[in-house]
Amino acid sequence: MRIDVVTIFPSYLQPLREALLGRAIDRGLLEVAVHDLRDWTHDVHQAVDDSPYGGGPGMVMRPQVWGEALDDVLATPDLPARLVVPTPAGRPFTQATAHAWAAEERLVFACGRYEGIDERVLLDARARGITVDEVSIGDYVLVGGEVAVLVMVEAVARLLPGVLGNPRSAAEDSFSDGLLEGPSYTRPEVWRELAVPDVLRGGNHAAIARWRRDRALERTRDRRPDLLDALGPDALDAADRAA
Ligand SMILES: N#Cc1c(-c2ccc3ccn(Cc4cccnc4)c3c2)n[nH]c1N
């Protein structure tokens, strides 16, 4: 997978080259290119924003600069791309989104700042046949799109074959079965007088699986009842309902 990110703060994306993702890039599992939006400005001040039509607080990012940048970055007809635009007004980015995007050959992320990007940039891209996804990583307001891109790239990249050491991690993590993950334990067996649950040390794999499922259901009911509501009627069996 190739990922391109356009931003006025390229150094914000440096964490993508650290740790697991950095190793995935080094191993050729992922290609990441970060572009400075100001490279497409032509004025001495390298202006990327201007006042909003209709008034209101803050500034809006200029369409001319974004248009030229995306013309160049998206100019790869042999490699169809999906343009992703993080915004507080976007559709929710979920684990299902991450799985869908992990199947894409190329993702281009447009990181806005100020009050966002002039709407005509997205309209123009769609008019030219580019798939444009406006997505939000949560119901809170950030200062720009860069942090959201870090979140989304990590969520997608970890699903790519070979990136995680153990592919079961992605198959069994939270949300993979619609539930939150239950608690985890490791050595020592007792720590500050707190013992690991006996079932996890007993070696009965069926009992362990049941215990983990029960803890996941309990946690989901407590913290995310909306996820339970979203599960289909057949998602929970009798044992689940008894838990
Ligand atoms: N994904 C995502 C986001 C953002 C987000 C993303 C991109 C931009 C670009 C500019 N801003 C600031 C801004 C814009 C509009 C109104 N208010 C503030 C951003 C916020 N905030 N919260 C999220 N979950």
The ligand as a MOL file (V3000), in Angstrom:
LIG
                    3D

  0  0  0     0  0            999 V3000
M  V30 BEGIN CTAB
M  V30 COUNTS 24 27 0 0 0
M  V30 BEGIN ATOM
M  V30 1 N -10.8590 13.5750 11.9280 0
M  V30 2 C -11.0410 14.4860 12.6220 0
M  V30 3 C -11.2980 15.5050 13.6030 0
M  V30 4 C -10.9770 16.8670 13.6590 0
M  V30 5 C -10.3370 17.7440 12.6520 0
M  V30 6 C -9.8580 17.2340 11.4630 0
M  V30 7 C -9.3330 18.0750 10.5010 0
M  V30 8 C -9.2790 19.4470 10.7420 0
M  V30 9 C -8.8520 20.5590 9.9670 0
M  V30 10 C -9.0500 21.7100 10.7340 0
M  V30 11 N -9.5850 21.3250 11.9140 0
M  V30 12 C -9.9470 22.2430 12.9690 0
M  V30 13 C -11.4150 22.5430 12.9040 0
M  V30 14 C -12.1420 22.3810 11.7690 0
M  V30 15 C -13.5240 22.6980 11.7950 0
M  V30 16 C -14.0940 23.1590 12.9420 0
M  V30 17 N -13.3470 23.2850 14.0430 0
M  V30 18 C -12.0290 22.9830 14.0230 0
M  V30 19 C -9.7380 19.9670 11.9610 0
M  V30 20 C -10.2550 19.1340 12.9150 0
M  V30 21 N -11.4350 17.3470 14.8330 0
M  V30 22 N -12.0170 16.3330 15.5150 0
M  V30 23 C -11.9600 15.2030 14.8020 0
M  V30 24 N -12.4790 13.9760 15.1930 0
M  V30 END ATOM
M  V30 BEGIN BOND
M  V30 1 3 1 2
M  V30 2 1 2 3
M  V30 3 1 3 4
M  V30 4 2 3 23
M  V30 5 1 4 5
M  V30 6 2 4 21
M  V30 7 1 5 6
M  V30 8 2 5 20
M  V30 9 2 6 7
M  V30 10 1 7 8
M  V30 11 1 8 9
M  V30 12 2 8 19
M  V30 13 2 9 10
M  V30 14 1 10 11
M  V30 15 1 11 12
M  V30 16 1 11 19
M  V30 17 1 12 13
M  V30 18 1 13 14
M  V30 19 2 13 18
M  V30 20 2 14 15
M  V30 21 1 15 16
M  V30 22 2 16 17
M  V30 23 1 17 18
M  V30 24 1 19 20
M  V30 25 1 21 22
M  V30 26 1 22 23
M  V30 27 1 23 24
M  V30 END BOND
M  V30 END CTAB
M  END
